[in-house]
Amino acid sequence: MSRKEVPRAGLVKAALAGKVANQEGARALRLSVRQFKRLKARFRREGAQGLVHRRRGQPSPRRVSATLRAQVVTLMTTTYTGFNDVHLTEKLQHVHALPVSRATVRRIRRALGRPPQRPRRAPQHRSRRARAPAMGQLAQLDASPFAWLEDRGPTAALHGLIDDATSIPLALWFRPTEDLHGYTTVLGQTCRQYGVPVTLYGDRLSLFRRNDRYWTLGEELRGQQDPTHFGRMLQDLGIGFIAAQSPQAKGRIERLWGTLQDRLVSELRLRALQTLEQANAFLPEFLPAFIQRFARAAAAPTPAWRPAPRDLERILSCRYSRVVARDNTVRLGARWVQIPPGPRGHSYAGCRVELRELLDGRLVVLYQGTLLAVQPAPAPPFVLTPRSDPGRDRQRGQDSQRARSQQLQAAIVALERTLRSRRSTPPAPAVGTAAPNGQRSGGGPRRDRPGGGYLAIPRRRANPAIPGDTSRSVPSHPWRTTFSPRQRRLNAAKRG
């Protein structure tokens, strides 16, 4: 019996014994009097077994047919392997026109013993943040490294922007790794297709904001650190940036990654895409249906987008300050740009110019806001990479200083070894200075005196400051001589 049927036995027994009227028993069980009389008749004939529902254990008249069930099982195990229940239900309804619901798909999957694609977890307590009222007022920025192509292709990082007010993915782009090139690409796509957003919400990545405590003299005089290359782009576009303190703070784009890691991976598998170029070409086809399924209307009907500037390509670039060489060239790594002569053959040698490396690989030279020269892009596989930043420059300085210290230490050790080898070698005896027994008198090396005879030079004592030094220092050395006349006499008397 079910919980609903358990109280029936006691009330039916009381009604049969005349303790309870049929109307009172029917009202307690929330049944009609006619149905209560039927229960009494069944209880007299069959006992408690007669109170159980007659349809229990029989197949439902609304059950899925065997043919339809076989079609769902075939598609679930072959074409749509790895799809979640909701996504699979949508494919079965729209693509194959099968009249199934999510509960039916879930029941068939559980009957096959297949685990769910995304197990449910107990939610953690978080404080709710209200959505931005207008579209374009706040956009969340992030990247998700994941095996998007599974075992068919390389692991990639999907860069993306999502609107906070409508949950619309503004731009998506695949890159081999999370880098500046991917973030600049999605920002440029958003500015061209929708407009310039008011604020970006991202994490505390060093590409977005300075995380080091290194201050140059110029930064200390200005009272603020220089921004990163991406930070300069945001400053020129007038876009604010909010650094999230936790992944949950930008949970809208984190939930977007969870959905895309399920649906987008299944769509890429369905089309057997194997390269990042093919996946990027498929994104414009994938986004409209995804937006139609998950987008919502903004609270304010008027969007907050601003028109993109005309020099957007120059803004989305890495910038470097260079001094023009004597031959009017500017160098950036292995590349160099020839600057043409100015008005009346004016030379720009010695002038400080700004060199910008654009997203497509072109080099642009600007002098006080005036365009001087443009160099075409190099070979097609170009990646916009910061060639210098404060953290990297400081690390290079520390590495060079460490290398110089190691070289100096190695030179000192080599010098000490040379001195030890020279001290351990006995000096050659001078001619005519040998004692009768073959030894020099005085216990040490001698030299000729101007007035005849020999002058004994005592050996040095061991110097404790130099490790391994076994020689003896000269007692009469000025560093070892006292300034007191009395102490000098006492030291001379001790020496005999």
C-alpha positions in Angstrom: 0.0 0.0 0.0 1.0 3.6 -0.5 0.8 6.3 2.2 -2.5 7.3 0.8 -4.0 3.8 1.1 -2.7 2.9 4.6 -5.4 4.8 6.6 -8.2 3.1 4.6 -8.1 -0.2 6.4 -8.9 1.3 9.9 -11.7 3.5 8.7 -13.3 0.8 6.6 -13.2 -1.6 9.6 -14.8 1.1 11.8 -17.5 1.6 9.2 -18.2 -2.1 9.0 -18.5 -2.3 12.8 -21.0 0.6 12.8 -18.7 3.0 14.6 -18.3 5.5 11.7 -20.9 6.5 9.2 -20.1 6.2 5.5 -20.2 10.0 5.0 -17.7 10.5 7.9 -15.3 7.9 6.5 -15.5 9.3 3.0 -14.8 12.8 4.2 -11.7 11.6 6.2 -10.3 9.8 3.1 -11.4 12.6 0.8 -13.4 10.3 -1.3 -17.0 10.2 -2.4 -19.6 8.2 -0.4 -20.1 5.9 -3.4 -16.4 5.1 -3.6 -16.2 4.5 0.1 -19.0 1.9 -0.2 -17.0 0.2 -3.0 -14.0 0.0 -0.6 -16.2 -1.6 2.0 -17.4 -4.2 -0.4 -13.9 -5.0 -1.6 -12.7 -5.3 2.0 -15.4 -7.9 2.8 -14.5 -10.0 -0.3 -10.6 -9.7 -0.4 -9.5 -8.2 2.9 -6.8 -5.5 2.9 -5.6 -6.5 -0.6 -8.9 -5.1 -2.0 -8.0 -1.6 -0.8 -5.0 -1.4 -3.2 -5.5 0.5 -6.5 -6.6 -1.8 -9.4 -4.2 -0.3 -11.9 -1.1 -0.9 -9.9 1.4 -3.1 -11.6 -0.2 -2.7 -15.1 1.4 -0.8 -18.0 0.4 2.8 -18.4 -1.9 3.5 -21.4 0.4 6.6 -22.1 3.6 4.6 -22.2 6.1 5.0 -25.1 5.7 2.5 -27.8 8.4 -0.1 -28.4 9.2 1.4 -31.8 9.7 4.9 -30.5 11.7 3.6 -27.5 14.0 1.7 -29.9 14.6 4.8 -32.0 15.5 6.8 -28.9 17.9 4.2 -27.6 19.6 4.0 -31.0 20.1 7.7 -31.3 21.1 8.0 -27.7 23.8 5.3 -28.0 25.1 6.3 -31.5 24.6 9.7 -32.9 24.0 11.7 -29.7 26.4 9.9 -27.4 27.3 12.2 -24.5 24.4 14.6 -24.9 22.6 15.6 -21.7 18.9 14.8 -21.2 17.6 18.3 -22.1 19.9 18.7 -25.1 19.0 15.2 -26.4 15.3 15.9 -26.0 15.6 19.1 -28.0 17.5 17.2 -30.8 14.9 14.4 -30.8 12.0 16.9 -31.1 13.4 19.4 -33.6 15.6 17.2 -35.8 13.8 13.8 -35.7 10.3 15.0 -34.8 9.9 12.4 -32.0 7.2 13.1 -29.4 9.3 12.5 -26.3 9.8 14.6 -23.1 12.8 15.1 -20.9 11.4 12.7 -18.3 11.0 10.0 -20.9 14.5 10.4 -22.1 15.8 10.4 -18.5 13.8 7.2 -17.7 15.1 5.4 -20.8 18.7 6.5 -20.0 18.4 5.2 -16.4 16.9 1.9 -17.7 20.0 1.5 -19.9 22.2 2.0 -16.9 24.0 5.1 -18.4 25.1 7.7 -15.8 24.0 11.4 -16.2 26.3 13.7 -18.2 26.3 16.3 -15.5 25.7 15.1 -12.0 23.8 17.4 -9.8 25.5 18.8 -6.7 24.1 20.5 -3.6 24.3 24.3 -4.2 26.5 26.5 -2.0 25.1 29.6 -0.3 25.9 32.8 -2.3 24.6 36.3 -2.1 22.7 37.3 -5.2 23.8 40.2 -7.4 21.3 41.9 -9.5 21.8 41.9 -13.2 22.8 45.0 -15.0 19.7 46.8 -16.2 20.7 47.6 -19.8 22.5 45.5 -22.4 26.1 46.7 -22.8 26.4 48.1 -19.4 28.4 45.2 -18.0 30.1 42.3 -19.8 32.0 39.4 -18.2 35.3 38.3 -19.7 37.0 35.0 -19.2 38.6 32.0 -20.9 38.1 28.2 -20.4 40.9 25.8 -21.2 39.2 22.4 -22.0 39.3 19.5 -24.3 36.8 21.0 -26.7 37.7 18.7 -29.6 38.1 15.7 -27.2 40.6 13.2 -28.7 40.1 14.5 -32.3 42.2 17.6 -31.9 44.4 19.6 -29.6 43.3 21.1 -26.2 42.3 24.7 -26.6 41.1 27.7 -24.6 37.8 29.2 -25.5 37.8 33.0 -24.9 34.5 34.7 -24.5 32.4 37.7 -23.5 28.9 37.5 -22.1 26.4 40.3 -21.5 25.3 40.5 -17.9 21.8 41.9 -18.6 20.7 39.4 -21.3 23.1 36.4 -20.9 24.0 36.7 -24.6 27.4 35.4 -25.6 28.8 38.5 -27.3 31.9 36.8 -28.8 33.7 33.4 -28.7 37.1 32.4 -30.1 39.3 29.4 -29.8 43.0 29.7 -29.1 45.7 27.1 -28.2 46.2 28.8 -24.8 44.8 31.6 -22.8 46.6 34.7 -24.1 46.4 38.3 -25.0 45.6 37.5 -28.6 42.4 35.7 -27.7 41.1 38.4 -25.4 41.9 41.2 -27.9 40.1 39.2 -30.6 36.8 38.8 -28.7 37.0 42.4 -27.5 37.4 43.6 -31.2 34.5 41.3 -32.3 32.2 42.7 -29.6 33.1 46.3 -30.5 32.4 45.8 -34.2 29.2 43.8 -33.9 27.5 45.4 -30.9 29.5 48.4 -29.7 31.9 49.4 -26.9 30.6 48.2 -23.4 30.7 50.4 -20.4 32.5 48.0 -17.9 34.2 44.6 -18.1 34.1 42.1 -15.3 37.1 39.7 -15.3 39.5 37.9 -13.0 42.8 39.1 -11.5 44.9 37.8 -14.4 48.2 39.7 -15.0 47.1 40.4 -18.6 44.3 42.6 -17.3 45.9 44.4 -14.4 49.2 44.8 -12.7 49.7 42.3 -9.9 53.4 43.1 -9.1 54.7 45.6 -6.5 57.4 47.0 -8.7 57.4 50.7 -9.2 59.7 52.6 -11.4 60.9 56.2 -10.6 58.5 57.6 -13.2 55.6 55.7 -11.8 56.4 56.9 -8.3 56.5 60.5 -9.5 53.1 60.0 -11.2 51.6 58.2 -8.2 50.3 55.2 -10.2 51.6 52.2 -12.0 51.6 52.0 -15.8 48.8 49.7 -17.1 49.3 46.5 -19.0 48.9 46.3 -22.8 45.2 45.2 -22.4 44.7 47.9 -19.8 45.9 50.6 -22.3 43.3 49.3 -24.8 40.6 49.6 -22.2 41.7 53.1 -21.2 41.6 54.4 -24.8 38.2 52.8 -25.4 36.9 54.3 -22.1 36.0 50.9 -20.6 36.1 50.3 -16.9 37.4 47.1 -15.4 36.3 45.2 -12.3 38.6 42.5 -10.9 36.6 39.6 -9.4 37.7 38.3 -6.0 36.4 34.8 -6.7 35.1 32.7 -9.6 31.6 32.9 -8.1 31.7 36.7 -8.5 31.5 36.3 -12.3 29.3 33.3 -12.1 27.3 34.1 -15.2 30.3 33.4 -17.5 31.3 30.4 -15.4 27.9 28.9 -15.9 28.2 29.7 -19.6 31.4 27.5 -19.7 29.6 24.7 -18.0 26.8 24.8 -20.6 29.2 25.1 -23.5 31.4 22.3 -22.3 28.4 20.1 -22.6 26.5 21.4 -25.7 29.3 22.9 -27.8 31.4 19.8 -27.4 28.5 17.6 -28.5 27.9 19.8 -31.5 31.6 19.7 -32.5 31.5 15.9 -32.1 28.4 15.7 -34.2 30.1 17.5 -37.1 33.5 15.7 -36.6 35.5 18.9 -36.4 39.2 18.4 -35.7 41.0 21.7 -35.9 40.7 25.1 -34.2 40.1 26.8 -37.5 37.1 24.6 -38.2 35.8 25.2 -34.7 36.1 29.0 -35.1 34.3 28.8 -38.4 31.5 26.9 -36.8 30.9 29.4 -33.9 28.9 31.9 -36.0 26.5 29.0 -37.0 26.2 27.8 -33.4 25.6 31.1 -31.6 22.2 32.2 -33.0 20.4 29.0 -31.9 22.2 29.1 -28.5 21.2 32.8 -28.0 17.6 32.0 -28.9 17.5 29.2 -26.4 19.1 30.9 -23.4 18.9 34.7 -23.9 16.5 36.8 -21.8 15.2 40.3 -22.2 17.0 43.2 -20.4 15.2 45.3 -17.7 15.9 48.5 -19.6 15.0 48.5 -23.3 17.6 51.1 -24.3 21.1 49.5 -24.6 24.2 51.2 -23.3 26.5 50.4 -26.2 28.7 53.2 -27.5 29.9 53.3 -31.2 33.3 51.9 -31.9 36.0 54.5 -32.8 37.4 54.7 -36.3 40.9 53.8 -35.2 39.8 50.7 -33.4 42.5 48.6 -35.1 45.3 50.9 -33.8 43.8 50.9 -30.3 43.8 47.1 -30.1 47.5 46.8 -30.2 50.7 46.5 -28.1 52.6 49.7 -27.7 56.3 50.4 -27.3 58.4 53.5 -26.9 61.4 53.6 -29.2 64.2 56.0 -30.2 64.8 56.4 -34.0 68.2 55.2 -35.0 70.6 57.3 -37.1 69.5 55.6 -40.3 65.8 56.5 -39.5 64.8 52.9 -38.6 62.9 51.6 -35.6 63.4 48.1 -34.4 61.1 45.7 -32.6 62.7 42.3 -31.9 63.8 40.9 -35.3 61.6 43.3 -37.3 62.5 46.9 -38.2 60.6 49.7 -39.9 62.1 52.3 -42.2 60.8 55.8 -41.6 60.5 58.0 -44.7 61.9 61.6 -44.6 59.7 64.2 -43.1 58.7 67.6 -44.6 61.6 69.2 -46.5 63.7 66.1 -46.0 63.5 66.3 -42.2 65.1 63.4 -40.3 63.6 61.8 -37.3 66.8 60.4 -36.0 67.0 60.6 -32.2 63.3 61.3 -31.8 61.2 59.2 -29.5 58.3 57.6 -31.3 55.5 55.1 -30.4 55.6 51.7 -32.2 52.3 49.8 -32.2 52.0 46.1 -33.1 48.4 45.5 -34.3 46.3 42.4 -33.9 46.9 41.3 -37.5 50.7 41.7 -37.3 51.2 45.2 -38.8 53.6 47.6 -37.3 52.6 51.3 -37.1 55.0 54.1 -36.1 53.4 57.3 -34.6 55.2 60.5 -33.7 53.1 62.9 -31.6 49.9 61.4 -32.9 51.1 61.6 -36.6 51.4 58.4 -38.7 55.0 58.0 -40.0 55.2 54.5 -41.4 53.3 51.2 -41.7 54.8 47.8 -42.2 52.7 44.9 -43.6 51.9 41.9 -41.5 54.4 39.0 -41.5 53.5 35.4 -42.3 49.9 34.3 -41.6 50.5 32.4 -38.2 51.0 35.7 -36.2 50.2 35.9 -32.5 50.0 39.1 -30.6 52.3 38.6 -27.6 53.6 41.3 -25.2 57.3 41.7 -25.9 57.9 43.6 -22.6 56.0 44.3 -19.4 57.2 45.5 -16.0 57.2 42.1 -14.4 59.1 40.5 -17.2 61.6 43.4 -17.4 62.2 43.1 -13.7 62.7 39.3 -14.0 65.2 39.8 -16.8 67.1 42.3 -14.7 67.2 39.9 -11.8 68.3 37.1 -14.0 71.1 39.2 -15.5 72.2 40.3 -12.1 72.2 36.7 -10.8 74.2 35.6 -13.9 76.8 38.4 -13.2 77.0 37.3 -9.6 77.6 33.7 -10.5 80.3 34.7 -13.0 82.1 36.8 -10.4 81.9 34.0 -7.8 83.3 31.6 -10.4 86.2 34.0 -11.1 87.0 34.3 -7.4 87.1 30.6 -6.9 89.4 30.2 -9.9 91.7 32.9 -8.5 91.8 31.2 -5.1 92.8 27.9 -6.8 95.5 29.6 -8.7 97.0 31.2 -5.6 96.9 27.9 -3.7 98.7 26.1 -6.5 101.4 28.8 -6.5 101.9 28.7 -2.7 102.2 25.0 -2.7 105.0 25.0 -5.2 108.5 25.3 -3.5 110.7 28.2 -4.7 113.9 27.3 -6.7 117.1 27.7 -4.6 119.3 30.7 -5.4 122.9 30.1 -6.6 125.5 30.3 -3.8 123.1 30.4 -1.0 122.8 26.8 0.0 124.0 25.6 3.5 126.5 22.8 3.8 123.8 20.3 4.5 121.8 21.3 1.5 119.4 23.4 3.5 119.1 27.1 3.7 119.9 28.6 7.1 117.2 30.7 8.8 114.4 28.3 7.8 113.1 30.4 4.9 113.9 32.0 1.6 116.8 34.5 1.5 117.8 37.4 -0.7 121.2 39.2 -1.1 121.7 42.3 1.0 123.4 45.3 -0.5 126.2 45.2 2.1 126.9 41.5 1.8 125.5 38.5 3.6 121.9 37.3 3.6 118.6 38.7 4.9 116.1 36.1 6.2 112.5 36.6 5.2 110.2 34.8 7.6 107.3 32.7 6.2 103.7 33.9 6.5 101.3 32.4 9.0 98.0 30.9 8.0 95.4 33.5 7.1 92.0 32.4 8.6 90.1 34.7 6.2 91.2 32.7 3.2 89.9 29.0 3.4 92.7 26.5 2.8 95.5 29.1 3.2 98.4 27.3 5.0 101.0 30.0 4.5 102.2 32.2 7.4 101.7 35.9 7.6 104.6 38.3 8.2 104.7 39.4 11.9 106.2 42.7 11.1 103.5 43.7 8.6 102.1 47.2 9.3 98.6 45.7 9.8 100.0 43.5 12.7 102.2 46.2 14.3 100.9 48.0 17.4 101.0 51.7 17.9 102.1 51.5 21.5 106.0 51.8 22.0 105.8 49.9 25.2 104.0 47.0 23.5 106.5 47.1 20.7 109.4 46.6 23.2 107.5 43.7 24.9 106.9 42.0 21.6 110.6 42.4 20.7 111.7 40.9 24.0 109.4 37.9 23.5 110.9 37.3 20.1 114.3 37.1 21.8 
